[in-house]
Amino acid sequence: MTFDSGSRIFVDGANPEVIRSLKSRLYEDTEYQEQIDRWKSENGANMITLKWLSNNMFVLPVNFSRYHKEMLAHTKKLMEYDGGAIAISSKHNKLITALHTAVEKGEGSLDKEVTSYDDIFDAFRLSLQRWQSKG
């Protein structure tokens, strides 16, 4: 598999069966957690970031418990600063509703109790990960 195109698939790390299925269909190592553990052992756990993984995997498991604050801040930055960098078609009304109702409950966490369509919002945050400026 080549990683030259820059395309990646970011998947919620809480869904290992989906990750393994995608990896299998794309001829990527399905024992991804062992692979990540080995890389952490060889390189240091702090070195294995999403950016690092995106240079070494096509299907990337994203652990929301680890990255949720970073993903929320990144989404906010792309949506709000410098006039925004994202345009969303009006046909994506559930995503637009999710964005309008998204509330940060402090310390960089999303308040899922008041955010409509929070799963769609999470998918949106995952889709923006390829455009992270730092790892």
Buried (B, 14 or more C-beta within 10 A) or exposed (E): EEEEEEEBBBBBBEEBEBBBBBBEEEEBEBEBEEBBEEBEEEEEEEEBBBEEBBEEBBBBBBEBEEBBBBBBEBBBBBBEEEEEEEEEEEEEEEBBBBBEBBEBEEEEEBEBEEBBBBEBBBBBBBBBBBEBEEE
